[in-house]
Amino acid sequence: MKITIERATLLKSLNHVQNVVERRNTIPILSNVLIQAEDGKLSLSATDLDIEIVETVPSDVIQEGGTTAPAHTLYDIVRKLPEGSQVQFEFGADDPRLMLRAGRSQFSLACLPKEDFPILAAGDLPHEFTMEAMDLRRLIEKSKFAISTEETRYYLNGIYFHVTDAADGPERMRAVATDGHRLARVELPAPKGASGMPNIIVPRKTVVELSRLIENSEGVVEIGVSDSKIRFEFDGVILTSKLIDGTFPDYQRVIPEGNDKVLNINGKEFAQAVDRVSTISTEKSRAVKINLDRDRLDLAVTNPESGNASEELLVEFNADPIEIGFNARYLLDVMGQLDGDEAQFLFADSGSPTIIRDMGDNTSLYVLMPMRV
């Protein structure tokens, strides 16, 4: 194999694929990236046996071939090369090392046989459809903050995607995430061809990698789904992932229907106030108490070690007074998802779940469990 490729192009692709590679591996080949050159293109692949990413970019292929090299080391080398460099890869059957040259720099990297590199077979993906990258990005970005990190409830360690009937129109594609303390539900019109797809849970790591990959994409994402795997294809990238084998709880039961105490508030001002008073809260609890009485909201935080903090806001609230506590971090996370200026809180009482809506976006809904304060 012998190729030449522009540094910026190579660096961008290596950055994508090396994110999948775990820093610690008991299987040495999983620390490597598979490099293959053919038909005027360079293909880079990485996997952790649950996710596989393959990215193909144009390059000057002088001699076709392939090998594997340490992913993080290769990325660090290319990252430190001067901007505008032309990078040359050379690998021959008689030398088990990959030669990398750029200007006056030269590196020799230990390789492992490409034949040992595992391929994550997607198998048959019977449900195929396309989505605009911006729509997929919206579903992910507005729900991923609520994904659970508690490994014992593994079925909550991802985003639950499913297609549901809408009483007032066409089918909807929903993304739901919850950690038991908060819930995010976002929906958009279901893409053509998504009807009948299985209900799936996409793992947290896949969600994070996909979010990075489509961050600046403006095109279309081709999606293939089966009961056990999902594949995303766009911009020369193919991301294949296993799905979480579990049953997502009936989240509809968590969303209250009788909350009749309505608070309308400026989301940005509220978030800034919460952030200020929570400065003295303990990292562990981060509890903030909210007192609502007529059109006044009082925020209060008490920390026996560092003191007290309070702030008053003028709001729209005409229900009976209520005192309720929340985790400040959770409040800030939800406020960070708002498209509009105004947020609407729907309360029942101090011990029941609270609904939060974005007044500038009727496709998203959030639920927070209160805290004792």
Disulfide bonds with the S-S distance in Angstrom:
none
